[in-house]
Amino acid sequence: MAFVIAEPCIGVKDKSCVAVCPVDCIHGTDEDEMLYIQPDECIDCGACVAECPVSAIFPADEVPAQWKSFIQKNADYFKKK
C-alpha cells in the first residue's frame, strides 16, 4: 500500500519529503498546486511522513475520510504524464 499526499500540501509543496525519498517517487512541478506520490514506485518506507511540515502524507489505507479523493488524485497525476 503506497503513501498518499493529501490536501494540507496544497500551496505548500515543501519538498522535504522529496529529499528523503529513497526511490524518488514524489513529484510535482512549479505549476502544480501540490506534490504527488507515484503509487507504483512507492516502497512504503514512510521516510517522507516525518519530514512533512504540514502532516499531509498518509498510508493509503489511513487517509482521513475528508481527503480520500487524494488517493485517486495522486494516481491520476501520473496517468497524464
ChimeraX attribute file (.defattr): number of C-alpha atoms within 10 A of each C-alpha:
attribute: neighborCount
match mode: 1-to-1
recipient: residues
	/A:1	11
	/A:2	18
	/A:3	26
	/A:4	29
	/A:5	27
	/A:6	25
	/A:7	19
	/A:8	16
	/A:9	20
	/A:10	15
	/A:11	11
	/A:12	14
	/A:13	22
	/A:14	15
	/A:15	18
	/A:16	14
	/A:17	22
	/A:18	22
	/A:19	12
	/A:20	16
	/A:21	18
	/A:22	13
	/A:23	11
	/A:24	14
	/A:25	16
	/A:26	24
	/A:27	18
	/A:28	15
	/A:29	10
	/A:30	8
	/A:31	6
	/A:32	13
	/A:33	14
	/A:34	21
	/A:35	27
	/A:36	28
	/A:37	24
	/A:38	21
	/A:39	21
	/A:40	11
	/A:41	12
	/A:42	19
	/A:43	15
	/A:44	13
	/A:45	12
	/A:46	17
	/A:47	14
	/A:48	23
	/A:49	21
	/A:50	13
	/A:51	19
	/A:52	19
	/A:53	16
	/A:54	16
	/A:55	15
	/A:56	20
	/A:57	25
	/A:58	18
	/A:59	16
	/A:60	18
	/A:61	12
	/A:62	11
	/A:63	19
	/A:64	13
	/A:65	7
	/A:66	9
	/A:67	14
	/A:68	16
	/A:69	13
	/A:70	18
	/A:71	22
	/A:72	12
	/A:73	16
	/A:74	22
	/A:75	16
	/A:76	14
	/A:77	16
	/A:78	14
	/A:79	9
	/A:80	6
	/A:81	5
